[in-house]
Amino acid sequence: MKRSAAAGRIFSYLKLKQAFVLVLGLATVGDAGAQAIWTAPRPVKLLVPYAPGGGTDVLARIVVQRLGDGLGKSVVVENRPGANGIVGANAAYAAAPDGTTLLFAAADFISVAPHIYRKEVRFQPNGFRVVVPVAKMGFVLSGRADNEMKNLADLISRAKTKDYTYGHWGPGSMAQMGMELLKSQAGIPSMLQVPYGGAGPLLGALLGGQVELAFIPTPLAVANRSKLTFYALGSPQRFPSIKEVPTLTESGYQIDADTWFGVLAPPNTPQGIVDAIHAQVTQVTNDAAVKARFAELGYSPFYAAPREFASFVEAENARWGVIVKASNIKVDE
């Protein structure tokens, strides 16, 4: 049976399309395979922009302990403290985009600091390649156990007529941002703020009576619960190990002062490298022992695909920019 000229053209088109789809499929499989088998050309540095021993450093080292095997080279933590995380972030942003220098990022210096430290920040917050989320951490609005303020309503009532002192670990830290949000929404006219060198020194100052209030990271707060009065959580949800402590949202204040942690890469890092690191880190954070360790320390696992995480970080950067502007938080540089 002879085909018409039109039928012949349709048949040829369908065969060509079939061949194109096959080639495209093979190319896709090849790309996926390349992503899956990417290995680092040399040892990988994970820059942690804080001093050793802090919460961010501890979290990063939990991940690093199990990460090297999957990437084919050892992974080491390199601490680059300074300027509330900005020094390390600047270094990571300027590194070669080959997957061997990564940044262990936190909301404080990615989403908040660029809106405050305009001269010191030499990176574009949305310019990093956003690789993989790791965890979230909340904060507990706390005072000493013998504090005269016994609950949140009492605290807010007294703070409207008396200047209390609160502590934080630098302009733009979540300890400051959480308190400034509460002040604004609760109509507290003023508080004297005192900066410290980190969450540990801040806790010491709170327990020593140098400040009366502070947003303390959940891991530190839980570890010292017998010495503290807990007023509220700055997180949207209650925390399992202190489930009796209400959130500020439950008390009528729309405050989400959680911080997020994740791995970012320098600009222009190839997608194949991003996908390979994302897969390996996600495998680590899905491990039952790692999940248990996170829960023990007060961290919540955080999972998202690279594109979803990138959208989340971009939204966080914009959200905190609005909050910083409304709070009129500034520093002299």
N, C-alpha and C positions, 0 to 999 in steps of 0.2 A: 504494500500500500504506500502510495506516494504521499509525502507530507506537503501541504501547501507552503508557499514561501513564508507566510505569516507564522504558521505553526513551527516551521523550521527556525525562524528567528527566536520565537518563545523558548523552544527547546534549547537552543544555543545559550540564551540568556540564563536559563535555569541551571544549565551545566556550569556556566561561568560563575554564577552566584554560589553554587554548591562548592566549587573549588575555592572561591574567595573565603567562604565561611570556614572551610577546612584549614586553609593557610592561617586565617585569623586565630582559629582555635589552637593550632600548633604554636603560634607566636605567644598566645596567652599562657599556654602551658609552660612554654620556655621561660617567660617572665616570672611566673609563679615559682618555677624551679630555681631560677637565679636568686629570687628573694629568699627562698627557703634555705639555700646552701651558702648564702653569703657568710663569710667569716672575716673577722677583723684582720687587717694586714699586720698589725702589731698590738701590743697590750693596750687596753682601753682605759682611759682616765675618766672617772666620774667625779666632776668637780662639785664639791659641797661647799657652799659659800659661808659656812659657819665653822666655829672652832670644834675640835673633836670632843665627843662626849655629850653634846646636846641632843635634843630630840630629833632634829633633822639628820644629824650625823648617824645616830643609832639606827634610824629607819633605813637610810641609804646602805649601811653596812649589812643589814639583814638581807637586802636584795642582792648585793654584790657577792655575798658568800656563795650563792647558787647560780650566778649568772655566767661565769666564765666558761663553763663546759659547753653551753649552747652556742656561744659566740666564737668558739675556737681559739680564743686567747684569754689570758688572765685579765681580770677587771679589778682596778684598784681605786680606792677612794683617795682623792687629793683635796685636802681642805684649803680653801682660799677665802678666809674670813675677811671682813671689812665692809664698812658702810652699810650695815644691815643687809648684807647679801649682794650688794651691787658690784663689788670688786670681782667676785667669782662669776657673776652673770656677764659682766663686760668681757672677761677672759674667754668664756665659752662662746660668746657671740662672735668673737674675732678668730676663733680656731678654724683649722682646716675642716671642710665639710666631708670628711672621709669616714665618719663613724667612730673614730678613735678618741675623740674628746666629746663628752656629753655633760650636760648640766642636770644636777638633781635640784629641781626647781620647787619653789614654794610661792604661795599667793602673795606673801608679804613683799617680796622684791620684784616679782613679775607684774602683778596686777595693781599694786598700790604704790610702791616706791617711784615709778616713773612719773606719777602725777605730783610728786612732792620734791624729789631730788632731780630737778631738770638739768642741772649742769653736770652732775656726777654720772648720770645714766648715759651710757654710750651705746645702748642697744635699742632697737625698736621692739616693744613688747610683743607685737604681732608678727615680728620678723623671724623669730625662731622657727625651726621645724618642730612641731609639736608631736612627740613620739608616743608616749604611753603614760596614763595615770597610774599612780601607785596606791595612794591612800588619802583619806581626809582625817582631820583632827579638829576637835572642838575645844572650847574654852569654858571654864566655870567662873562666874562672877563670885569672888570669894573675899572673906575677911577673916581675921583671927577668930579662934573659937570663943574668946572672951569679948568679942566686939559688942558694943552696945546695941547695934542694929541686928535684930533677930530674924527678920525675913525681908523679902524684897519690898513689900509695901512700906514697911517701917523705914528701910533704907532710903527710898525715894522721898518719903515724907520729910525725914530729917535733913536730907541733902538739899532740899529746897530752901532751908533756912540756915544751914550751916555749911561752910566750905570744908568739905572733906578732901583728903589727899589720896590720889590713886597713882599707881605705878604702871610702867610699861617698859619695853626694851627698845625704844627709839621711835621717832616719828614715822608713821606708816605701818608700824607693827600692828598685828591684829589685837593685841592687848590695848593699844590706844584706840584703834578704830571702833572696837566693840563698845568702849566706854563713851566715846564721842557720839555714837549712834544712840546709846541709851540716854545720855544727857539731852540730846536734841528731842527725842520722842517723849521723854518723861517731863520735859520742862524744867530740868535742873539748871539753874542759872550759871553756876561755875563750880569748878573743882580745881585744886592745885595738882598739876601733873608732875611726876618725877621720873625721868628716864634712867634705866639701868642697862648693864651690859649684856643681858640675856634673861631667859626665863628663870634660870637657877638663882642668879643674884636677886631677881625680882621677888621670888618666893622667900628668900632669906630676909629681904627688907620687909615683906608683909608679916612674916612670923616675928620679926624683931621689933615691929611697931613703928618702923620709919614711914610706912604708908598704911592707910586704913583699908583700902580696897584695891583689887586687881583682877583682871581676867587672867586666870592661871590655866595653862594647857592641861587638858583632861588627864594625861598620864601623871603629871606632877601633882595635880589636885587629888586624884584618887589615892596616890601613894601617901599623901599627907592629910587624909580626910579627918583624922582624930584631932588635928591641930587647927582645923579651919571650919568656918561657917560657910556653907554653900547657899547662895541666894538664888541663882538661876543659871541655866545653860545658855550660851550664846549660839547654840546649834538649833536647827529646825526640829530635830527629834531628840527625845531623851536618850541618855546613854545607859546601856544595860547594867553596868556595875554600880551605878548610882541612880537607879530608875526612880527613886523618890524625889529627885531634884527636878522641878519643872523647868520648861524652857521659857525664855523671854517671850517667845511667840504665844505660848499658852497664857502668859500674863498680860497680853494685849500689846506687846511691842514687836513690830515687824523687823526683827534683827536676825540676820544670818551672818555670823562672824566666824564660820568655819574657815579653816585654811586647807588648801589642797596641796598635795605633793605629786610630782611627776617628773618624767625624764624628757628634756628638750635637747635638740641638736642644733648646731650652727645653721645659719641660712644656707640654702642650696644643697643641703644634704640629699642625696638621691633617694627616691621613694623606696627602692629595693632595700636600702640600708634601714630606713625608717621601719619598714614592715618586718624585717628580720629582728630588729631590736624589740619592737613591739611584741612580737610573738614570744620571744625568750623571756622578757620581763613578765608578761601575762602568765606564762607557764609557772614562773617563780611565785607570783602573788596568788595563784590558784592552789598552790600546794597547801595541804591541810596543816602542816606544821607551821608554815609561815602565817597562815590565817590565825592560828591559835596564838602565835607570838604577837601579832598585831593587836588582837583583842586584849591580851594580857597587858600590853603597853598603853592601850587607850586609843588605838588607831582603827579606822574603819576601812576595809578594802574599797577600792574605787576602780571600776572597769569601764572602758569605752574604747571603741575603734579609733584609729588615728584621726579620721575626719571629724568624728563626734567630739573627741577630746579637744581638737583644734577649735571647734565652734564654742565649746564650753569655756576655754581659756579666753577667747576673744570677747565673749559675753562678760566674763568676770573682769577683764581689763576695763571694759566700758562701764560696768556697774560701779566699780570702786572709784573710777574717775569722777563720776557724778557725786558720790559720797564725799570724796576728798574736797571737791569744790564747795559743796554745801556746808561742810564742816569748817571750811576756811583754814585747813591745816597747812602750815608753811614752815620752812626751815631757812635759816640764813646760810647760804653756801659761799 
